[in-house]
Amino acid sequence: MTTEVTRVELAERSYDIAIGTDCFADLGATLLTWWCSHFGSNEENPKALLITDENVARFHAGPVSESMIAAGWSVATAAVPAGEETKCLAQLGSLYDHLVAVPADRRTVVVAVGGGVVGDLAGFAAASFNRGIPFVQVPTTLLAQVDSSVGGKTGINHAKGKNLIGAFHQPLGVFIDTNTLATLPDRDYRAGLAEVLKYGVIMDEPFFAWLEENVAAISDRDPAALRYIVRRSCELKALVVAEDERETTGRRAILNYGHTFAHAFEALCEYGTLLHGEAVAIGMEYASRLAMRLGRVDRAFVERQTQLIAGLNLPTELPANCSFAPADVLSRMKLDKKTVGNNLRFILPTRIGHVEVVKDIDEQIVLADL
């Protein structure tokens, strides 16, 4: 199937997002085109290190590697353990060892095949090895396809917070085959839908309405529905990233709707109890209620969002084994990267399709919300 292309406009760092179904056969040639365009070269047998995790390796690493080899690539593979705990210094060090063994130079491409964990970890390895080498995202989970693979954020976790160590490093391109979603467990698939829903809340009411009207097709993983939600989500994120690549103007901060709460919940649950998308869904619920407390939205907004989250079979409350004192959650929020000068910043809605950065909220109101 021919891929559709969405462009991320970032001057000399601009790149394509290629989206299709059953299109891995074209991946190797597409990556070669991106590589030649980046280096202005038609050099034969370019080198790549394919980084995946042990779960994804069983399904998708083989087809990706085969497509690349057929297109003339020299490919080595490294598989890391699956799970959020893999985003750590020890695993980063092991990837450096693999790159040294290739041996990698500044024209070697890191190809991240997997979900957000693999993309973040592999991307940071590429950003920091040899002071930066190129990489390509091949996201295989819905959450990675619609969010973490686009925008250039890479990093690993610290014991005190998610993604505290990292760098902005834009990929050569993003290649998405929605067929990979067929092998995704139901819980992981639905976790990705939280980020899809988020785009409707923050900047596209018609998209939100489309999601409301197509819950059944989305739940059934209808191929046309999948291509649409992935493409529209990527288009919306690309617009924001083009306006504020490194979160300097505040525009990109809107992508963090629900995330101030979510990252605190994930950290307090010790990265594993909640999937990221589940934490985001719950975080959006807390954010909407905080917005209602502040008079920014009415109850109808909260109920509409809750209904869609629940309709997509996502959680709206923390599980019983993740019960924390509000003060502990607030303290953990202050470690978040979005905090400036120990003052919390929240992304809060005013209506479906529009959110704003809100600062200097009375901590007692936040504690009441929690």
Buried (B, 14 or more C-beta within 10 A) or exposed (E): BEBBEBEBEBEEBEBBBBBBBEBBBBBBBBBBBBBEEBBEEEEEEBBBBBBBBBBBBEBBBBBBBBBBEEBEBBBBBBBBEBBBBBBBEEBBEBBBEBBEEBEBEEBBBBBBBBBBBBBBBBBBBBBBBEEEBBBBBBBBBBBBBBBBBBBBBBBBBBEEBBBBBBBBBBBBBBBBBBBBBEBBEEEBBBBBBBBBBBBBBBBBEEBBBBBBEBBEBBBEBBBEBBBBBBBBBBBBBBBBBBEBBEBEEEBBBBBBBBBBBBBBBBBBBEBEBBBBBBBBBBBBBBBBBBBBBBEBBEEEBBEBBBEBBEBBBBBBEBEEEBEBEEEEBBEBBBBBBBBEEEEBBBBBBEEBBEBBBBEEBEBEEBEEBB
